[in-house]
Amino acid sequence: MVYKINVPLVSGDGTRKKDIIDANNNLTVDEIRVGTLSQKYKFQGSTSGYVVGGGPPSSNEIEKFPFASDGNGSDVGDLTRGGQAASGTSSLTHGYTSGGNAPPRSNVIDKFPFSSDGNASDVGDLTQARDHTSGQSSETHGYVSGGNAYPSPHSNIIEKFTVASDANASDVGDLLSIGYGFAGQNSTTHGYVSGGAGPSFPTYSNVIQKFSFSVDGNATDVGDLTQNRFYVTGQSSENHGYTTSGAVHPTVDGSGYSNIIDKFAFASDGNASDVGDLTASARGNASGQSSTTHGYTSGGGSPVVDTIDKFSFSVDGNATDVGNLTSAKHRTAGQQV
C-alpha cells in the first residue's frame, strides 16, 4: 500500500499535524509525535550538546557543541547566575539548569532556548536549594533528584517541574536514601539514578534506582553498577542507560577516579556491565549528553579537563576525544537538542 504524507508546521503542543492518506483516500491520521520523525525522545538530541555552568571559578557560561560532526564547544549565552554542580534537563525546545552552588547553594530553575543562542531566564524554584543533584527528563517534566541540600546536609527528594509553562517544582517522591553525586538517566517511562555518595561520606554506592514518570512515587533498587562510585555522569540510548567516570576513592584529589563506561538495560531490571573506557583522563564531575547514536562525557576532573569524549550506543567500545570545551571545567550540567 502506498501512502502520501503531507507535513505542515509543528504546533505549540509538540505534535506535528499531518494527513496520511492511502491511494484510495481511505485512511486519515490527524497527528503523530514529532519524535517519530527526527528526535525520538526528549533525552536524546540530533543537533547539539550543551555544557552549562561549572568551574573553577564558578561560571555562568552556556556552551554547545555539534553532534553531526566532531568539534569544539562555543559560548552561546549565560545563565542568570554563576554556579557549579547544577543538574541539566531538556525539553524539545529548551534546556533547563536547576540548583547548583556559586556559593551559596541555589534553588533557581534557569531555562534557555535551543532555537536561538541566548541567555537563560529564571523560570521557577526547586523546593530546596541544593547542588550535586541528578537530572532526568520525561516528555512533560524535568526532574531533579537527591543532592547536597540546605539547611539539611543531604537530600533524598525527587521533585519535578512542568515544561509546558514556567513554574516551581514540587516534591513527588524519595530516593532510597539521602545522597549526592548521582548520575541521571532516562527511558521513555522511567527516570534512573545511579551511583552517588551518602548518607555519610565516604560511603558511596553502586545502586541503580528507578522511578516512574507516569505515577508520582518513590524510587526502587533495580540493579548495581560494576563499581561503587560517585560524581558520576549519565547518558541514555533508546534501550540502555550509561554511567561513566566518577570517584571510586574516598578522596577527591585525583588519586581515585574512574574512566569506566557502564551500561544497563531499560527493558529488564538488572546489573550494569563494563563496556568500555573513556579516554586517558579518569575523572569525575563531568556532564553527560546523549544524541540518538552516541553518548558524550564532557569536561570533569581531577585534574580538570576540557575534553569532549564520545562513545557509540550501537557497538560497545572505548570513547574517543572529539573536541574541546571553551575551557577546562568540571561540575557542569548537560543538555541536548
CORURMO-V797142 format. One record per helix or strand of 2 or more residues. SS is the DSSP state (@ for helix, = for strand). FROM is the first residue (numbers start at 1). LEN is the number of residues. If there is no record, write none. Layout:
BEGIN
ss=[SS:SS]
from=[FROM:FROM]
len=[LEN:LEN]
END
This chain:
BEGIN
ss=[=:=:=:@:=:=:=:=:=:=:=:=:=:=:=:=:=:=:=:=:=:=:=:=:=:=:=:=:=]
from=[3:15:31:34:48:61:74:87:94:108:121:129:134:141:154:170:183:190:207:220:233:240:260:273:287:294:307:320:333]
len=[8:8:3:3:5:6:5:4:5:6:5:3:4:10:9:11:4:5:6:5:4:5:6:5:5:5:6:5:4]
END
